[in-house]
Amino acid sequence: MMKQLVLAAALFGAFSTAARADDRYATRPPVVLSPDLTAPWINQLGGGTVRPVVYQRPVVQPQQRGLFQRRVIRQAPQPAPQTVSAINPGIPSIRHPIEPQFLPQMVDYDTREKPGTIVIDTNNRFLYLVMDGGKARRYGVGVGKPGFEWAGVHKITRKQEWPDWTPPSEMISREAAKGHYLPARMDGGPENPLGARAMYLGSTLYRIHGTNAPWSIGSAVSSGCIRLRNEDVVDLYDRVSVGTRVIVM
């Protein structure tokens, strides 16, 4: 009888210990795992009814733009419109305001040349009409580009209002080689590159003339001719006559 009581007590103690053990493991804390869920040891966590709590780095999804949501597009600044050359349509010409020093003005001018003489300073882009009393009327001009500079003394042999233009054959060939095709002849008018007036120098191909590109005054851009703004060449034209001495230096 005593043996039976001892055996029963032993069995009861074993079951109680097992119950307490199950209670202890049933309340185990959550397990924090590495974000790398492919680690080999993760496969050893099987069994049991309590699943471990896994903390992972949150994945930030890119914000999707709605179908009708307004989209702001930043546009690059647009270049200022350019003027197309009347000589070569389709080829833009750079336009900028004329510098104040190239506008007509009376200046002190020390020279031995007689009043009425024209003196052209190609380096500084000025034309001087010598006046009495050590004065001169100064105009800004455009001159020959590199390779087309020249100097000399001539006289005005002819004057023409709104002159027509017949490009020299050398110029036509030279420009054609660049892909610029000049007309064989152009009637006088606002679109003509010789502008409102022309004064022809001796037997040369050079002229003092106006221009339909006033922004080129003060630059070396021509094939040797001396150009002024249209309003300036009209003013000079009315002040000089055929036979006027012209000095280009």
C-alpha positions as CSV (number, residue, x, y, z in Angstrom):
1,M,0.0,0.0,0.0
2,M,2.9,2.3,0.9
3,K,4.6,1.6,-2.4
4,Q,1.4,2.6,-4.3
5,L,1.2,5.9,-2.4
6,V,4.8,6.8,-3.1
7,L,4.5,5.9,-6.8
8,A,1.3,8.1,-7.1
9,A,3.1,11.0,-5.4
10,A,6.0,10.7,-7.8
11,L,3.8,10.7,-10.9
12,F,1.9,13.7,-9.6
13,G,5.1,15.6,-9.1
14,A,6.3,14.8,-12.6
15,F,3.1,16.0,-14.2
16,S,3.2,19.2,-12.1
17,T,6.8,19.9,-13.2
18,A,5.9,19.3,-16.9
19,A,2.9,21.7,-16.6
20,R,5.0,24.4,-15.0
21,A,7.6,24.0,-17.7
22,D,5.0,24.3,-20.4
23,D,3.7,27.5,-18.8
24,R,7.2,29.0,-18.6
25,Y,7.9,28.4,-22.3
26,A,4.4,29.5,-23.3
27,T,5.1,33.0,-22.1
28,R,8.6,33.4,-23.7
29,P,9.4,36.8,-25.0
30,P,9.3,37.7,-28.7
31,V,12.4,36.9,-30.7
32,V,14.1,39.8,-32.7
33,L,15.5,38.4,-35.9
34,S,18.0,39.8,-38.4
35,P,16.4,41.6,-41.4
36,D,18.2,38.9,-43.5
37,L,15.4,36.2,-43.3
38,T,17.5,33.9,-45.5
39,A,20.0,33.2,-42.7
40,P,20.4,29.4,-42.2
41,W,19.6,29.4,-38.5
42,I,16.0,30.6,-39.1
43,N,15.1,27.1,-40.2
44,Q,15.8,25.9,-36.6
45,L,12.8,27.8,-35.1
46,G,10.2,25.3,-36.0
47,G,7.6,23.8,-33.6
48,G,5.4,25.4,-30.9
49,T,2.3,27.5,-31.2
50,V,3.9,30.9,-30.5
51,R,5.4,32.5,-33.6
52,P,8.4,34.8,-33.1
53,V,8.0,38.6,-33.7
54,V,10.2,39.7,-36.6
55,Y,11.3,43.3,-36.9
56,Q,12.2,44.4,-40.4
57,R,13.4,47.7,-41.9
58,P,10.4,49.4,-43.4
59,V,10.2,49.5,-47.1
60,V,9.4,53.0,-48.4
61,Q,7.4,52.8,-51.6
62,P,7.8,55.7,-54.1
63,Q,4.9,58.0,-54.1
64,Q,2.8,57.5,-57.2
65,R,1.5,60.5,-59.1
66,G,-2.2,60.5,-59.6
67,L,-3.6,60.1,-63.1
68,F,-5.0,63.7,-63.2
69,Q,-2.5,65.3,-60.8
70,R,-0.9,68.5,-62.1
71,R,2.7,68.0,-63.1
72,V,5.1,70.9,-62.9
73,I,7.6,71.0,-65.8
74,R,10.5,73.3,-65.5
75,Q,11.4,74.7,-68.9
76,A,14.8,75.9,-69.9
77,P,15.0,79.7,-70.6
78,Q,14.3,80.4,-74.2
79,P,16.9,82.4,-76.2
80,A,16.0,85.8,-77.3
81,P,14.6,86.0,-80.9
82,Q,17.2,86.8,-83.5
83,T,16.8,88.8,-86.6
84,V,17.3,87.1,-90.0
85,S,19.8,88.7,-92.4
86,A,18.2,90.2,-95.4
87,I,21.2,89.2,-97.5
88,N,21.2,85.5,-96.4
89,P,17.6,84.5,-95.4
90,G,17.6,81.8,-92.8
91,I,21.0,82.9,-91.3
92,P,20.4,84.7,-88.0
93,S,22.2,88.0,-87.4
94,I,23.3,89.0,-83.8
95,R,21.5,92.1,-82.7
96,H,22.6,94.3,-79.8
97,P,22.0,98.0,-79.0
98,I,24.4,100.4,-80.6
99,E,27.1,101.7,-78.2
100,P,26.6,105.4,-77.3
101,Q,30.0,106.4,-78.6
102,F,29.0,105.4,-82.1
103,L,26.1,107.8,-82.3
104,P,26.7,111.1,-84.2
105,Q,28.2,113.9,-82.2
106,M,30.4,117.0,-82.4
107,V,34.0,116.5,-81.1
108,D,37.2,118.3,-81.0
109,Y,39.4,117.2,-83.9
110,D,42.9,118.5,-84.5
111,T,43.8,118.0,-88.2
112,R,45.5,119.8,-91.1
113,E,42.7,118.5,-93.5
114,K,40.4,121.1,-94.9
115,P,36.8,121.4,-93.7
116,G,34.5,119.1,-95.7
117,T,37.1,116.3,-95.8
118,I,36.1,112.8,-94.6
119,V,38.6,110.9,-92.5
120,I,37.8,107.3,-91.6
121,D,39.6,105.7,-88.6
122,T,39.1,102.0,-89.2
123,N,40.8,100.9,-86.0
124,N,38.5,102.8,-83.8
125,R,35.4,102.5,-86.1
126,F,34.8,106.3,-86.5
127,L,34.2,108.5,-89.5
128,Y,35.0,112.2,-89.1
129,L,33.6,115.0,-91.3
130,V,36.0,117.8,-90.7
131,M,34.4,121.1,-89.7
132,D,35.7,124.6,-89.0
133,G,37.2,125.7,-85.8
134,G,39.0,122.4,-84.9
135,K,35.8,120.5,-84.8
136,A,34.5,117.4,-86.6
137,R,31.2,115.6,-86.8
138,R,31.8,112.0,-85.8
139,Y,29.9,109.0,-86.8
140,G,30.2,105.3,-85.8
141,V,30.9,102.9,-88.7
142,G,31.3,99.3,-89.5
143,V,34.5,98.4,-91.4
144,G,36.1,95.5,-93.3
145,K,36.4,92.2,-91.5
146,P,39.9,90.6,-91.1
147,G,41.5,90.1,-94.5
148,F,39.4,92.9,-96.0
149,E,41.0,95.9,-94.4
150,W,42.4,98.6,-96.6
151,A,43.7,102.2,-96.5
152,G,44.0,105.0,-99.1
153,V,42.9,108.3,-100.4
154,H,40.0,108.7,-102.8
155,K,37.2,111.1,-103.8
156,I,33.5,110.6,-103.9
157,T,32.8,110.0,-107.6
158,R,29.0,109.2,-107.4
159,K,26.1,109.5,-105.0
160,Q,22.9,107.5,-105.1
161,E,19.8,107.3,-103.0
162,W,18.4,103.9,-102.2
163,P,21.1,102.3,-104.4
164,D,20.7,98.9,-106.1
165,W,23.3,96.3,-105.3
166,T,25.2,94.1,-107.7
167,P,27.5,91.8,-105.7
168,P,31.0,91.4,-107.3
169,S,31.6,88.0,-108.9
170,E,34.4,87.4,-106.3
171,M,31.9,87.9,-103.5
172,I,29.4,85.6,-105.1
173,S,31.9,82.8,-105.5
174,R,33.3,83.3,-102.0
175,E,29.9,83.2,-100.3
176,A,28.7,80.3,-102.4
177,A,31.7,78.2,-101.1
178,K,30.2,78.8,-97.6
179,G,26.8,77.8,-98.7
180,H,25.5,81.4,-98.9
181,Y,23.9,82.2,-102.3
182,L,23.7,85.9,-103.2
183,P,21.4,87.4,-105.8
184,A,23.0,88.6,-109.1
185,R,21.3,91.9,-108.4
186,M,19.0,93.5,-105.8
187,D,16.9,96.6,-106.2
188,G,17.2,99.4,-103.8
189,G,14.9,99.5,-100.8
190,P,14.8,98.7,-97.0
191,E,15.9,95.1,-97.6
192,N,18.9,96.1,-99.6
193,P,22.2,95.7,-97.6
194,L,23.5,99.1,-99.0
195,G,20.8,100.9,-97.1
196,A,19.3,104.3,-97.8
197,R,22.3,106.0,-99.4
198,A,25.6,105.2,-101.1
199,M,28.7,107.3,-101.9
200,Y,31.1,105.6,-104.3
201,L,34.9,105.9,-103.9
202,G,36.8,106.5,-107.1
203,S,37.1,103.5,-109.4
204,T,37.2,101.0,-106.5
205,L,34.4,98.6,-105.5
206,Y,34.3,100.3,-102.1
207,R,31.5,102.6,-100.9
208,I,30.3,104.6,-97.9
209,H,26.8,103.4,-97.5
210,G,23.9,102.7,-95.1
211,T,22.9,99.3,-93.7
212,N,19.8,97.3,-92.8
213,A,21.8,95.8,-89.9
214,P,22.4,98.8,-87.6
215,W,23.6,96.5,-84.8
216,S,26.7,95.8,-86.8
217,I,28.0,99.4,-86.4
218,G,31.2,99.4,-84.4
219,S,32.2,96.0,-85.8
220,A,34.5,94.6,-88.5
221,V,32.0,92.8,-90.6
222,S,32.0,94.1,-94.2
223,S,34.0,93.1,-97.3
224,G,35.7,96.5,-97.2
225,C,32.9,99.0,-97.5
226,I,32.3,101.6,-94.8
227,R,28.8,101.3,-93.4
228,L,26.7,103.7,-91.3
229,R,23.2,103.6,-89.8
230,N,20.6,104.6,-92.4
231,E,19.8,107.8,-90.5
232,D,23.5,108.7,-90.2
233,V,24.3,108.0,-93.8
234,V,21.4,110.3,-94.9
235,D,22.8,113.0,-92.7
236,L,26.3,112.6,-94.1
237,Y,25.0,112.3,-97.7
238,D,23.3,115.8,-97.4
239,R,26.5,117.4,-96.1
240,V,29.0,116.2,-98.7
241,S,29.2,116.4,-102.5
242,V,30.8,114.6,-105.4
243,G,34.5,115.4,-105.3
244,T,34.8,115.2,-101.5
245,R,38.2,114.0,-100.4
246,V,38.0,110.7,-98.4
247,I,41.0,109.4,-96.3
248,V,40.8,105.9,-95.1
249,M,43.5,104.9,-92.5
